[in-house]
């Protein structure tokens, strides 16, 4: 397994919440819970309705809120990155 800096994993995690506009700008999304990579158009459910904040996507495969889009510029198509995120956060 590739080692990723904790600061990178923490910065990526911040981009997995309240990120609806970023997901809508993305071509692909990656879920660091189930490790699936899929087109952003597959995201259909959103949570976290807080005034002044965007919604957070739910993964269409595992129904968990751990989705990052490629518009974030994090390496979401690198399965090792998603595995490192999963190990750190779950």
C-alpha positions in Angstrom: 0.0 0.0 0.0 1.2 3.5 -0.9 1.7 5.8 2.0 -0.1 9.2 1.7 0.6 12.1 4.0 -2.0 12.5 6.8 -2.4 16.1 5.8 -3.4 15.1 2.3 -5.9 12.6 3.6 -7.4 15.2 6.0 -7.6 17.8 3.2 -9.3 15.3 1.0 -11.8 14.4 3.7 -12.8 18.1 4.0 -13.7 18.0 0.3 -16.1 15.0 0.9 -18.7 17.1 2.7 -20.8 20.0 1.6 -19.4 19.5 -1.9 -22.5 19.3 -4.2 -21.2 21.9 -6.7 -17.8 20.2 -6.9 -19.5 16.8 -7.5 -21.7 18.4 -10.2 -18.5 19.8 -11.9 -16.8 16.4 -11.7 -16.7 13.7 -14.4 -15.9 10.9 -12.0 -16.4 10.3 -8.3 -14.6 8.0 -5.9 -16.0 6.5 -2.7 -13.5 5.9 0.1 -16.0 3.6 1.9 -16.8 1.0 -0.8 -13.8 2.0 -3.1 -16.1 2.3 -6.2 -15.2 4.8 -8.9 -18.2 6.0 -11.0 -19.6 8.8 -13.1 -20.7 11.8 -11.0 -24.2 11.6 -12.7 -24.8 8.4 -10.7 -25.1 10.4 -7.5 -28.8 10.9 -6.8 -29.1 11.4 -3.1 -27.8 14.2 -1.0 -27.8 14.9 2.8 -26.7 17.7 5.2 -29.3 20.4 4.7 -27.7 23.2 6.6 -28.4 26.9 5.9 -25.6 28.4 4.0 -23.9 25.1 3.2 -24.1 22.8 0.2 -25.4 19.3 0.3 -23.2 16.2 0.8 -23.5 13.3 -1.7 -24.3 9.7 -0.7 -22.5 7.0 -2.6 -25.1 5.2 -4.9 -23.4 1.9 -4.1 -22.9 1.9 -0.3 -25.1 4.8 0.8 -22.3 6.4 2.8 -21.2 10.0 2.6 -17.6 9.5 1.6 -17.6 10.7 -2.0 -15.0 12.9 -3.6 -15.2 14.2 -7.2 -12.3 14.6 -9.6 -12.9 18.3 -9.7 -11.3 18.4 -6.3 -8.0 17.5 -8.0 -7.4 14.7 -5.5 -6.3 11.4 -7.1 -9.8 9.7 -6.8 -9.1 7.3 -9.6 -6.0 5.9 -7.8 -7.4 2.9 -5.8 -4.5 3.2 -3.4 -5.5 6.7 -2.5 -9.1 5.5 -1.8 -7.8 2.6 0.2 -5.6 5.0 2.3 -8.6 7.2 2.8 -10.7 4.2 3.9 -8.0 3.0 6.3 -7.6 6.5 7.9 -11.3 7.4 8.2 -12.9 4.0 8.8 
